[in-house]
Amino acid sequence: MQDKVHCAHILVKTEQEAKAVVERLNKGEKFPNAAKEISICPSGKRGGDLGTFSRGKMVKEFEVCAFALQKGQTSAPVKTKFGCHIIKRL
């Protein structure tokens, strides 16, 4: 079991917005570019990069998804109390 993961994310307010982001990514838009343009999280300025984190550092729904992703994989929208995230394992 891995102890740490390196992830980036794009945070938006609604699931509808998140689905639109996933569509853009599926059409080939680069994750960091989309994060800089769309994300409401301050990490957006860094292309969504959250750095490396260990278990227990993120809200449960986010953590479960982040640790389940394979390197290079992008998640479906994940709802948390902060909004809706699209997570990419780096």
C-alpha positions as CSV (number, residue, x, y, z in Angstrom):
1,M,0.0,0.0,0.0
2,Q,1.4,3.4,-1.0
3,D,2.0,6.0,1.7
4,K,2.1,9.1,-0.4
5,V,0.8,10.3,-3.8
6,H,1.5,13.3,-6.0
7,C,-1.7,14.8,-7.4
8,A,-3.1,17.8,-9.1
9,H,-6.7,18.8,-9.1
10,I,-9.2,21.1,-10.7
11,L,-11.9,22.4,-8.2
12,V,-15.2,23.8,-9.4
13,K,-18.5,24.5,-7.6
14,T,-20.9,22.1,-9.3
15,E,-20.9,18.6,-10.7
16,Q,-22.2,20.1,-14.0
17,E,-19.1,22.3,-14.2
18,A,-16.9,19.3,-13.4
19,K,-18.4,17.2,-16.2
20,A,-17.7,20.1,-18.6
21,V,-14.0,20.0,-17.5
22,V,-13.8,16.3,-18.0
23,E,-15.2,16.8,-21.5
24,R,-12.5,19.4,-22.3
25,L,-9.8,17.0,-20.9
26,N,-11.1,14.1,-23.0
27,K,-10.9,16.3,-26.1
28,G,-7.2,16.8,-25.4
29,E,-6.9,19.9,-23.3
30,K,-3.8,19.7,-21.0
31,F,-4.7,19.3,-17.4
32,P,-2.4,22.2,-16.1
33,N,-3.9,24.6,-18.7
34,A,-7.5,23.8,-17.7
35,A,-6.6,24.1,-14.0
36,K,-5.1,27.5,-14.5
37,E,-8.2,28.7,-16.3
38,I,-11.0,27.0,-14.4
39,S,-10.0,25.9,-10.9
40,I,-11.3,28.0,-8.0
41,C,-8.6,26.6,-5.7
42,P,-5.4,28.6,-5.3
43,S,-3.4,25.6,-6.6
44,G,-4.9,26.4,-10.0
45,K,-2.1,28.9,-10.5
46,R,0.3,26.0,-10.3
47,G,-1.7,23.9,-12.8
48,G,-3.6,22.3,-10.0
49,D,-0.4,20.7,-8.5
50,L,-1.0,19.8,-4.8
51,G,2.4,18.3,-4.4
52,T,2.9,15.0,-2.6
53,F,0.7,14.2,0.4
54,S,0.2,11.3,2.7
55,R,-3.0,9.6,4.0
56,G,-5.0,11.7,6.4
57,K,-4.1,15.1,4.8
58,M,-7.1,15.5,2.5
59,V,-10.9,15.1,3.0
60,K,-11.9,11.5,2.9
61,E,-13.7,11.4,-0.5
62,F,-10.7,13.1,-2.1
63,E,-8.1,10.8,-0.4
64,V,-10.0,7.6,-1.3
65,C,-10.0,8.6,-5.0
66,A,-6.4,10.0,-5.1
67,F,-4.9,6.8,-3.6
68,A,-7.0,4.6,-6.0
69,L,-5.7,6.3,-9.1
70,Q,-2.8,4.9,-11.2
71,K,0.0,7.2,-12.2
72,G,-1.2,9.5,-15.0
73,Q,-4.8,8.6,-14.5
74,T,-7.5,11.3,-14.1
75,S,-10.6,10.8,-12.0
76,A,-14.3,11.3,-12.7
77,P,-15.8,14.2,-10.7
78,V,-15.4,13.8,-6.9
79,K,-17.8,15.7,-4.6
80,T,-16.5,17.1,-1.3
81,K,-17.6,19.9,1.1
82,F,-15.4,22.2,-1.0
83,G,-17.0,21.5,-4.3
84,C,-16.4,19.1,-7.2
85,H,-12.8,18.0,-8.0
86,I,-11.2,16.3,-11.0
87,I,-8.0,14.7,-9.7
88,K,-5.0,13.7,-11.7
89,R,-2.3,11.4,-10.2
90,L,1.1,12.7,-11.2
